[in-house]
Amino acid sequence: MHPPRPSGRERRTWLAAGAVLGLTAALRPQRLFAQAAASRLRIGTIGAGRIGGTVGGLWVRAGHPVMFSSKDAQEGQALAARLGPPARAGSVAEAIAFGDVVFLAVPYGAMPEIGREYGAALKGKIVLDAGNAIAGRDGPIADEADREGIGFTSQKYLPGTRLVRAFNTIAYTILASEAGRAEPRLPIPIAGDDAEAVNVAAALVRDAGFEPVLAGGLAEARRFQRGAPGYGPSANAAELRRKLRSTP
């Protein structure tokens, strides 16, 4: 009995994931990790709340200049004042212009609005997307993310960005308490179609005090979106990889 033939979409997903893995190896990720850390990347955050403030604060501690932005300007200003240099605060537009990398940490329902208002400014930027789609909070876009996969959905609303999914699987309290722990570091899954952006994201995961685990291209971000086996904390990278492989 012959196994069922994969659909066209499945074949494209496997090919994309393979291409990302191949390009990642070709670009010598360890060298890029070191270069990214040594250069102290400028990071702009959209969102300065629990996730944006916690992860951004870890990057500040690692020496990266971070500009925090928020709908509530006072939230970003208070956070930057508390963290001290090289943290600073600005508007969303200023944070996008400032950042070599943009960290997106807002309720997922804001994704269409961000795309409309700031899509042009974000084009060509490396964007780390930490959002989770929650039906009761975010409305119909949550159904879209469940149906299409959250990686594809985010890229749809942020076309032209060098998008990487990261930092969406673990509560901010765990991120704060487990950052930089002794080996094995807490693993963070990441997924993206742009090999250089994936390498930069992986370097920033390491700088924040965690172990990056590449799931594949954006199609594979579904493996660690909310409700999937890869969502939630894992003891180590090997355990997380097993969870990611178990996603149907």
C-alpha positions as CSV (number, residue, x, y, z in Angstrom):
1,M,0.0,0.0,0.0
2,H,1.5,3.3,-1.0
3,P,1.6,6.2,1.4
4,P,-0.6,9.2,0.6
5,R,1.1,11.8,-1.6
6,P,1.8,15.1,0.1
7,S,-0.3,18.1,-1.0
8,G,1.2,20.9,-2.9
9,R,1.1,23.1,0.2
10,E,2.9,20.4,2.2
11,R,5.6,20.1,-0.4
12,R,6.1,23.8,-0.5
13,T,6.3,23.9,3.3
14,W,9.0,21.1,3.4
15,L,11.0,22.8,0.6
16,A,10.8,26.2,2.4
17,A,11.9,24.7,5.7
18,G,14.8,22.9,4.0
19,A,15.9,26.0,2.2
20,V,16.0,28.0,5.5
21,L,18.0,25.2,7.2
22,G,20.4,25.0,4.3
23,L,20.9,28.8,4.1
24,T,21.4,29.0,7.9
25,A,24.2,26.5,7.7
26,A,25.8,28.2,4.7
27,L,25.8,31.5,6.5
28,R,27.8,30.1,9.5
29,P,25.4,30.9,12.3
30,Q,27.9,30.9,15.1
31,R,30.0,33.6,13.3
32,L,26.8,35.7,12.7
33,F,25.8,35.2,16.4
34,A,29.1,36.6,17.5
35,Q,28.9,39.5,15.0
36,A,25.4,40.4,16.1
37,A,26.3,40.4,19.8
38,A,29.5,42.4,19.2
39,S,27.8,45.1,17.1
40,R,25.2,45.8,19.8
41,L,22.1,45.9,17.6
42,R,19.7,48.8,17.9
43,I,16.3,47.4,18.8
44,G,12.9,49.2,18.7
45,T,10.0,47.7,20.5
46,I,6.3,48.1,19.6
47,G,4.8,47.4,23.0
48,A,6.4,48.0,26.3
49,G,4.2,45.8,28.5
50,R,4.9,42.4,30.1
51,I,6.6,40.7,27.1
52,G,8.0,43.8,25.4
53,G,9.3,45.2,28.7
54,T,10.7,42.0,30.0
55,V,12.5,40.9,26.8
56,G,13.6,44.4,26.0
57,G,15.0,44.8,29.5
58,L,17.1,41.6,29.0
59,W,18.5,43.1,25.8
60,V,19.3,46.3,27.6
61,R,21.1,44.3,30.3
62,A,23.1,42.6,27.5
63,G,24.2,46.0,26.2
64,H,21.8,46.5,23.3
65,P,20.4,50.0,22.8
66,V,16.6,49.6,23.0
67,M,13.9,52.2,22.3
68,F,10.6,51.3,23.9
69,S,7.3,52.5,22.3
70,S,3.8,51.9,23.5
71,K,0.3,53.2,22.9
72,D,0.7,54.8,26.4
73,A,3.8,56.9,26.0
74,Q,4.2,57.1,29.7
75,E,4.6,53.3,29.9
76,G,7.6,53.4,27.6
77,Q,9.1,56.4,29.3
78,A,8.7,54.9,32.8
79,L,10.3,51.6,31.7
80,A,13.3,53.4,30.0
81,A,13.8,55.5,33.1
82,R,13.7,52.4,35.3
83,L,16.2,50.4,33.2
84,G,18.5,53.3,32.5
85,P,20.9,53.7,29.5
86,P,21.1,52.3,26.9
87,A,17.3,52.2,27.2
88,R,15.2,55.1,25.9
89,A,11.6,55.7,24.9
90,G,9.9,57.1,21.8
91,S,6.9,56.9,19.6
92,V,6.1,53.8,17.5
93,A,7.4,55.6,14.4
94,E,10.6,56.6,16.2
95,A,11.2,53.1,17.5
96,I,10.8,51.6,14.0
97,A,13.2,54.2,12.5
98,F,15.7,53.6,15.4
99,G,15.8,49.8,15.3
100,D,18.0,47.6,13.2
101,V,15.5,45.0,14.6
102,V,11.9,45.7,15.6
103,F,10.4,43.6,18.4
104,L,6.6,43.3,18.1
105,A,4.9,42.5,21.4
106,V,1.3,43.7,21.3
107,P,-2.1,41.9,21.4
108,Y,-2.5,40.1,18.1
109,G,-5.7,41.9,17.2
110,A,-3.6,45.0,16.6
111,M,-1.7,43.3,13.7
112,P,-3.9,44.7,10.9
113,E,-3.7,48.3,12.3
114,I,0.1,48.1,12.7
115,G,0.3,46.9,9.1
116,R,-1.9,49.7,7.8
117,E,-0.2,52.5,9.8
118,Y,3.4,51.4,9.9
119,G,3.7,48.8,7.1
120,A,5.7,51.0,4.8
121,A,8.2,51.9,7.5
122,L,8.6,48.3,8.5
123,K,9.4,47.0,5.0
124,G,12.9,45.5,4.9
125,K,13.2,45.5,8.7
126,I,13.9,42.4,10.7
127,V,10.8,42.0,12.8
128,L,10.5,39.6,15.8
129,D,6.9,38.8,16.3
130,A,5.9,37.6,19.8
131,G,2.1,37.9,19.4
132,N,-0.4,35.1,20.2
133,A,-3.9,35.0,18.7
134,I,-6.6,34.6,21.3
135,A,-10.2,34.4,20.1
136,G,-11.8,36.0,23.1
137,R,-9.5,39.0,23.0
138,D,-8.4,39.4,19.3
139,G,-11.6,38.4,17.4
140,P,-11.7,36.9,13.9
141,I,-8.0,37.2,13.3
142,A,-7.5,34.4,15.8
143,D,-9.6,32.1,13.6
144,E,-7.5,33.1,10.6
145,A,-4.2,32.4,12.5
146,D,-5.6,28.9,13.5
147,R,-6.6,28.2,9.9
148,E,-3.7,29.5,8.0
149,G,-0.9,29.3,10.6
150,I,0.2,32.2,12.6
151,G,3.5,32.7,10.7
152,F,1.7,33.1,7.4
153,T,-0.9,35.4,9.0
154,S,1.6,37.7,10.5
155,Q,3.5,37.9,7.2
156,K,0.2,38.7,5.4
157,Y,-0.3,41.8,7.5
158,L,3.4,42.8,7.5
159,P,4.4,42.2,3.9
160,G,7.9,43.0,3.0
161,T,9.2,42.5,6.5
162,R,11.9,40.0,7.4
163,L,9.7,38.3,9.9
164,V,10.7,35.8,12.6
165,R,8.4,34.3,15.1
166,A,10.0,34.3,18.6
167,F,9.3,34.7,22.3
168,N,5.6,33.9,22.1
169,T,5.6,30.6,24.0
170,I,6.5,31.5,27.6
171,A,5.0,33.8,30.2
172,Y,6.9,36.9,31.0
173,T,7.3,35.8,34.6
174,I,9.2,32.7,33.4
175,L,11.2,34.7,31.0
176,A,12.3,37.0,33.8
177,S,13.1,34.3,36.3
178,E,14.8,31.8,33.9
179,A,16.9,34.2,31.8
180,G,20.6,33.3,31.9
181,R,20.1,30.2,34.0
182,A,22.8,27.5,34.2
183,E,22.9,25.0,31.4
184,P,20.7,23.7,29.9
185,R,19.3,27.2,29.1
186,L,15.6,27.5,28.7
187,P,14.8,26.9,24.9
188,I,13.0,29.4,22.8
189,P,11.6,28.2,19.4
190,I,12.0,30.5,16.4
191,A,10.8,30.3,12.8
192,G,11.4,32.5,9.7
193,D,12.0,32.4,6.0
194,D,14.8,34.9,5.8
195,A,18.1,33.1,6.9
196,E,19.9,36.2,8.0
197,A,16.9,37.4,10.0
198,V,16.7,34.0,11.7
199,N,20.4,34.2,12.6
200,V,20.0,37.6,14.1
201,A,16.9,36.5,16.0
202,A,18.9,33.5,17.3
203,A,21.7,35.8,18.5
204,L,19.2,38.0,20.3
205,V,17.6,34.9,22.0
206,R,21.1,33.9,23.2
207,D,21.8,37.5,24.4
208,A,18.6,37.5,26.4
209,G,19.8,34.3,28.1
210,F,18.0,31.5,26.3
211,E,18.7,28.7,23.8
212,P,17.3,29.3,20.3
213,V,15.7,26.2,18.6
214,L,14.9,26.6,14.9
215,A,11.6,25.1,13.9
216,G,12.0,25.9,10.2
217,G,10.3,28.5,7.9
218,L,7.3,30.6,8.8
219,A,5.0,27.7,7.9
220,E,6.5,25.8,10.9
221,A,5.6,28.6,13.3
222,R,2.3,26.7,13.7
223,R,4.2,24.1,15.6
224,F,4.6,26.5,18.5
225,Q,1.7,28.8,18.2
226,R,-0.8,28.9,21.1
227,G,-2.3,25.5,21.7
228,A,0.3,23.6,19.7
229,P,2.7,21.0,21.3
230,G,5.7,23.4,21.1
231,Y,3.8,26.1,23.0
232,G,4.8,26.5,26.7
233,P,8.1,26.0,28.5
234,S,10.4,23.0,27.8
235,A,13.1,21.7,30.1
236,N,15.8,21.8,27.4
237,A,16.3,22.1,23.6
238,A,16.1,18.3,23.0
239,E,12.7,18.2,24.6
240,L,11.4,21.2,22.7
241,R,12.6,19.6,19.4
242,R,10.6,16.4,20.2
243,K,7.5,18.6,20.9
244,L,8.0,20.4,17.6
245,R,8.3,17.2,15.7
246,S,5.1,15.9,17.3
247,T,2.9,18.6,15.7
248,P,0.6,16.9,13.1
